[in-house]
Amino acid sequence: MSNNNITKNNESIKKGFYSTLFTTFIAVFLAELGDKTQVATLLLSAETGKPKIVFIGAALALILSSLIGVVIGRIIALRIQPLIFNRLAAILMIIISFLMIYDVINSTNEIAYFN
């Protein structure tokens, strides 16, 4: 293998690493913004007056829950073909979307009765 091919391969690996890291960061960051977890940490920080300890606890909890997701994702990836997994994930997201729309429609009607 020539040095040129090795350099291109290393650049490809590096690009894949940064691309995956950036995509993961953005996805998790946006998913967590305004989340009930963020509200809970805000309230705990205000209530306890110990923001550093709350930050450490919340960060460790997020790391652990992310680790669980990564491990389960890896196990699934080893057992299910990517095409089947993508289709199952799409179906699951559609079902969740319909359930959320149903919940919003029903909760809107309930709120209207109280006004």
SVG drawing of the C-alpha trace seen along z (x, -y; Angstrom):
<svg xmlns="http://www.w3.org/2000/svg" viewBox="-66 -30 70 41">
<polyline fill="none" stroke="black" stroke-width="0.4" points="0.0,0.0 1.4,-3.4 1.8,-6.3 -0.8,-8.2 -3.4,-5.5 -2.6,-5.3 -2.9,-9.1 -6.3,-9.1 -7.5,-6.2 -6.5,-8.1 -8.2,-11.3 -11.4,-9.3 -11.3,-7.7 -10.7,-11.1 -13.5,-12.7 -15.9,-9.9 -15.0,-10.3 -15.6,-14.1 -18.8,-13.8 -20.2,-11.1 -19.2,-13.1 -20.7,-16.3 -23.9,-14.7 -24.3,-12.9 -23.6,-16.1 -26.1,-18.1 -28.8,-15.4 -28.5,-14.9 -28.1,-18.6 -31.2,-19.6 -33.2,-16.7 -32.3,-17.7 -33.1,-21.4 -36.2,-22.3 -36.5,-18.7 -38.1,-17.8 -34.5,-16.8 -33.3,-20.3 -36.2,-21.7 -35.5,-19.2 -31.8,-20.2 -32.8,-23.9 -35.2,-23.4 -32.7,-21.2 -30.0,-23.7 -32.2,-26.5 -33.6,-24.5 -30.3,-23.1 -28.2,-26.1 -25.4,-23.7 -25.2,-24.0 -21.9,-22.3 -23.1,-19.1 -26.3,-19.2 -24.3,-19.5 -22.1,-16.6 -25.1,-14.4 -27.0,-15.4 -23.9,-14.9 -23.2,-11.4 -26.9,-10.5 -26.8,-11.6 -23.6,-9.7 -25.0,-6.5 -28.3,-6.7 -26.3,-7.4 -24.0,-4.4 -27.1,-2.2 -28.4,-3.5 -25.1,-2.9 -24.7,0.7 -28.3,1.6 -27.8,0.0 -24.7,2.0 -26.4,5.3 -29.3,4.5 -26.9,3.6 -25.1,7.0 -28.4,8.9 -30.6,7.0 -29.8,5.9 -29.5,2.1 -32.4,2.0 -34.7,3.8 -33.7,1.7 -34.2,-1.5 -37.7,-0.4 -38.6,0.6 -37.3,-2.7 -39.4,-4.6 -42.5,-2.6 -41.9,-3.3 -41.5,-7.0 -44.7,-7.2 -46.6,-5.4 -45.1,-7.7 -46.1,-10.7 -49.7,-9.6 -49.9,-9.0 -48.5,-12.5 -51.0,-14.1 -53.8,-12.1 -52.7,-13.3 -52.5,-16.9 -56.0,-16.8 -57.5,-15.2 -55.7,-17.6 -56.7,-20.6 -60.4,-19.6 -59.9,-19.1 -58.4,-22.5 -61.2,-24.1 -63.8,-22.8 -62.0,-24.5 -62.0,-27.9"/>
</svg>
